[in-house]
Amino acid sequence: MKNNQIKLKAIPVWMAFLLFTASSCGGDDSLSPEELRLQELTATWAVSSVMNDGSDVTDQFTGFILVVTTNQTYSTTNGGNPWPAQGTFSLLTDNLDAFLRDDNVQVNITSISETALTLTFQMSSVRGTANGVDGITGSFTFNLNKTN
């Protein structure tokens, strides 16, 4: 009888051990903060609104799409002067709320969620002209929604 009591007491200990082991396996625990931020950014983002120096210029970015990949590249559709058609970027390791594009523009991540992204940056030079019209410069805020 005493032998059976020992076996019954040992079962809850083994169950607790298995639950602890199972709960500590997998997940994103092994990802660095940089990898987690990159994972959050990686998506296709569509324009919701665009502000330039406090003025709504969303109509100038109709159909704007930003595609961010895990290998730190991006591509855009209808990016105008503020966004090259494609490029690379580096996360700032001392500030994961910003990244540096390969054209030396620092883009600040103002907010990010599973469905929305807000980016702000300063564009102080014109890359070129399109249809004879100079691109716009200044302080930009892009509010984007995830499409995938």
N, C-alpha and C positions, 0 to 999 in steps of 0.2 A: 504494500500500500504506500509506504513511504517513497519507494522508487517512482511510482506514478505521480506523486506530488512534485517531485523534482523535475520530471519531464514537463509537466504542465507549467511550472514556473519559468522554465527555460524558453518556452514558446514565445511569450511576449518580448523577451530580450532579443531573440532572433528576428522577430517582426520589426522591432524598433530599428535594429541594425540594417535590415533590408530597406526599410523606408528611408532612412538617412542616406544610405548609399545611393539609392535610386534618385533621390531629390538633389543630390550633389553632382549627378552626371549630366553631361550635355549642356545645352543652353549657350548663352553668349558670354559666360564667365571668363573665357580665355581670350576674348578680343580686347585689344588695347583701346583706349579712348579715341585714338585717331581712326581705328578700324570701325568703331561704332559710329562715329560721325560720318565717315564715308558711306557706311551702310545706310544711314538716314538720308543722305543726299542723293544716293543712286536711285534715279527714277526718271520718268518723263514728266516735265512740269509745263503747264499751260498758263498763259497770262490770265490774271483776274483783273489787275489794274496796274498802271504805271504812273508814277509821279516824277516830275522833273522840276527841281527848284520850287516845289510846292504847288505846281500846276499839274492838273490831270492831263496826261498825254497818252492815255490808253488807246485812243483811236489811231495813233501813229504806230502801234504795235499789235494791230489786229492779226491774229493767227500766230503770235509769238509762241514758240516752243523751245524749251531748254531740256536737252537730254544729257544727264550726268551718268557716267559709267564708273565701275569699280576700279578701273585702271587710271583714274584721275584725268579723264578726257571729258570734253563736253562738245556738243554741237547745238546749233541754234537754227531756227527758221524765223525770218523776219526780225532779226536782232538789231537792225539799223546800226548807227554809230556805236551805241553802248556795248553791243555784243558781237564779237567776230563770229563768222559762220562755224568755226571750230577752233579748238585749242586744247591746251592742257592746263592743269592747275595743281597747286601744292597746298595742302592744309598747313596752317600755321601751328606748329607744335606747342608754342607758348600761349596760343589763343585759338581754341577750336571753334570759336564763333566767327572765324574769318578764314578766307583762303586767298592765295595769290595766283592770278591768272598769268599765263606765259607772256602777256603783253604788259606785265607789271602793274596791273590794276588790282588793288586789294578790294575784295568783295566781303562785306560783313553780313553774317547770318543774323538778322534781327530776331527772327523767330522761325521755329521749325516744329512741325508735328507730323503725324502719319499722313495727313492729307493736304497740308499747306506749308508754304515756304515764303519768307520775306527776306529779300536781299537788298542791301543798300551799298552804293559806291559812288565815287566821284569820277567823272569822265571829263578830263581837262583838255583833251586834244581831239581833233577830227581826223579819223583814219583816212578818209577819202570822200569823194562825192558820188552820189548815186543820182543818175538822171539830171546832173547839173546842180543838185541841191546839196548843200553842206549838211553834214550830220549835226545833231544837237549835242551839246555838252552840258555839264553841270552835275548837280547832285541827283542821283536816281534812286527810286525805291520801286522794286519789282515785287508785286504780290502775285504769287503763283499757286496753282492747285495741282496736286498730283493726278495724273491721268492713268497710271498703271500701278 
